Amino acid sequence: MKMKKTKRAICSVLALAIAVSTAACSSGSTVSKTASVSPASAAQTQYKYGKIDIPGKDGALCGAPIYIAYDKGFFAEEGFDVNLISADSETRKIGLNNGTIPLVNGDFQFFPSIEEGVQVKVVDGLHNGCIKFVVPKDSKITGVNDLKGKKIAVDEIGGTPHQVASVWLEKAGISAKQEDGEVTFVPYTDGNLELEAVKKGDVDVAALWDPLGSVAEESGNYRVIFDLSKDPTFAGKYCCFLYASSKVLKDDPEKVAALLRAVRKAQDWISQNPKEAVDIISDKKYSAIEDKKLAEKLVSSYEYPSTEDRKANPERVKENVQYFVQQLKNIGYLKTNDPDAFANQIFEEVDVSSGK
């Protein structure tokens, strides 16, 4: 998945089941000091690419490839002495722009930022859907057609849950524009506050990052009316991508290729070993997990691409970028008059064999 401030640590009683950050692929909580030194990197003294910073202290479960690439030494194998850092959305943008952060994971919320001038390219896909919309179990709302005139809680206006909801609404013929008044979006600083607002009746729906939506459903007090991983508009498509600094791509493309090899090794390993991945993430406290079975279920549902998956569909990343550019253009989140040209502009195919 989560390049923004929306994945925050779960702090309410609901998070006793799984307490991890509330967003696929962004900033938030910290990890314990046990994750500060990579086992493999500690054993090495020479690194081809030296020490680099990679955002990887947000505690988000869907950031598993970063944790696994770090913990199992895949970054070290490719020549990196990685320092996992905490970085909010603005820090990531600045780092990508000036090249001090070479690679981040994030969702398609970042597409408008690229249009506004952030110097970054989509270079790979990370995983499938990690957002759910929930209502109280006794709510009369069952789907998108019941949302006209309703209030939807989101983490931020313009954030990915807001964009996803907007696409979902518009495809059903309901305007997502605030000025039209057909639906009202209400921002909250924390997913737990969204759930509390739904419970109290201040809003009708909470649009949540995993695992909070799944935790809420597991509690028996809420129903899921939308699952990004299953909805026809989004199913089978990446919700989160890997973004590389344009500066680093230009100055040192082999460095980006090596980083992608490390992350792909991790994705492939996770796809074959979801239980072991959850054990590592939990035991090393990359994320605070209490319900490992639910965590394993979520990790499996993200469908991290294996080596075989990539061979079977080598054009998938580019196709997904084109698809979401068009969807965001349709709802007014992108201003481009030529979605295909913009998609080609923001996507760059990296030769991952470069520098081997």
C-alpha positions, 0 to 999 in steps of 0.5 A, spaced: 500 500 500 499 507 504 505 517 502 501 521 507 499 522 514 493 518 514 496 511 517 496 512 524 497 508 530 491 504 532 490 506 539 482 504 541 480 498 544 478 496 538 485 495 536 486 490 541 485 485 536 490 488 531 494 494 533 497 497 527 497 503 523 491 505 520 493 506 513 497 502 507 503 505 506 504 512 510 506 515 516 505 514 523 507 510 529 514 508 530 517 501 531 521 498 537 529 499 537 529 491 535 528 493 528 534 498 528 539 494 525 538 489 519 541 482 521 544 481 515 547 488 514 550 488 521 555 482 518 557 486 512 562 492 512 562 494 505 556 496 501 556 498 494 551 503 495 552 505 502 547 508 507 540 510 505 534 512 508 528 508 507 521 510 510 519 504 514 517 506 521 510 507 520 507 500 523 503 499 517 502 492 516 501 493 508 508 495 508 511 488 509 515 488 503 520 494 506 520 490 513 522 483 510 527 486 505 530 489 511 530 484 516 531 478 511 537 482 509 535 483 501 537 490 502 544 488 504 544 483 499 543 488 494 548 493 496 545 497 501 546 499 509 538 501 510 536 506 515 529 505 516 526 512 518 519 515 520 517 520 514 510 523 513 507 525 507 511 532 506 518 529 508 517 524 503 515 529 498 521 533 499 526 527 500 524 524 493 524 531 490 532 532 492 534 525 492 535 524 499 530 518 499 530 514 493 524 510 494 517 510 498 511 506 498 505 509 497 498 509 493 495 513 488 493 519 492 500 521 490 498 522 482 495 529 483 502 531 487 506 529 481 501 533 477 503 539 481 510 538 480 513 533 485 519 529 481 517 522 482 516 516 478 511 510 479 516 504 478 513 498 481 506 495 484 506 494 491 500 490 493 492 490 492 486 493 496 487 495 504 481 500 505 474 498 507 468 502 509 464 500 515 457 502 518 454 500 524 451 493 524 444 495 525 445 500 519 440 500 513 445 502 508 447 496 504 451 499 498 453 505 494 446 506 492 444 508 499 449 513 500 445 519 497 444 524 502 449 521 507 455 523 511 462 519 510 468 519 515 475 520 512 482 521 514 483 527 510 479 530 504 483 528 498 486 522 501 486 515 498 479 513 502 476 519 500 478 518 492 476 511 493 469 513 495 469 518 490 470 513 484 465 509 487 460 514 488 461 517 481 460 510 478 454 509 481 451 516 478 452 520 485 456 526 485 462 526 490 463 533 489 462 537 496 459 543 492 453 538 489 451 536 496 449 529 494 454 526 499 458 530 505 465 528 507 467 529 514 475 529 515 477 526 522 484 525 524 484 518 527 480 512 524 478 510 531 475 517 531 471 515 525 468 509 528 466 513 534 463 518 530 459 512 526 457 509 533 454 516 535 450 517 529 454 523 527 456 520 520 453 514 516 459 511 514 467 510 516 472 509 510 478 506 513 485 503 512 486 496 514 486 493 519 481 498 523 476 496 518 477 489 519 478 489 526 471 493 527 468 487 523 471 482 527 468 486 533 461 484 531 459 491 531 460 493 524 458 491 517 463 492 511 459 495 505 465 496 501 472 492 500 477 495 496 480 488 494 473 485 492 469 491 489 469 490 481 472 497 480 478 496 484 479 488 485 485 485 482 489 492 481 494 495 485 492 500 490 499 501 492 505 503 488 513 504 489 515 511 487 522 512 486 526 519 486 526 522 479 533 525 481 536 518 483 533 515 477 536 520 472 543 520 476 543 513 478 538 508 475 542 502 477 541 504 485 533 504 483 534 497 480 537 494 486 532 497 491 527 494 486 530 487 486 530 487 494 523 489 495 521 484 489 525 478 493 521 480 499 514 480 495 515 474 492 517 471 499 511 474 503 507 471 497 509 464 499 510 465 506 505 469 509 504 466 516 512 467 517 512 474 514 507 476 520 511 472 525 517 476 523 513 483 523 510 481 530 516 478 533 520 484 531 515 489 532 515 492 525 508 492 527 504 491 533 500 485 532 496 481 537 491 477 532 496 473 528 491 470 524 487 476 522 494 479 520 495 473 516 489 473 513 490 481 511 497 480 508 494 474 504 489 478 501 494 484 499 496 479 494 503 481 494 506 479 487 510 473 486 516 472 481 511 468 477 505 473 477 510 478 474 512 474 469 505 472 467 503 479 467 509 484 465 504 490 463 500 490 469 503 496 473 503 500 467 496 498 466 494 499 473 497 506 473 493 508 466 487 505 469 487 509 476 489 516 472 483 515 468 479 514 474 482 520 478 481 524 471 473 522 471 472 525 478 476 531 477 482 529 481 487 530 475 487 536 471 490 533 465 487 533 458 490 527 456 490 521 461 494 516 457 500 521 456 500 523 463 500 516 465 506 515 460 509 521 464 509 518 471 510 511 470 518 509 468 520 502 466 526 500 470 531 494 468 531 491 474 537 487 471 541 493 471 548 493 475 547 486 477 
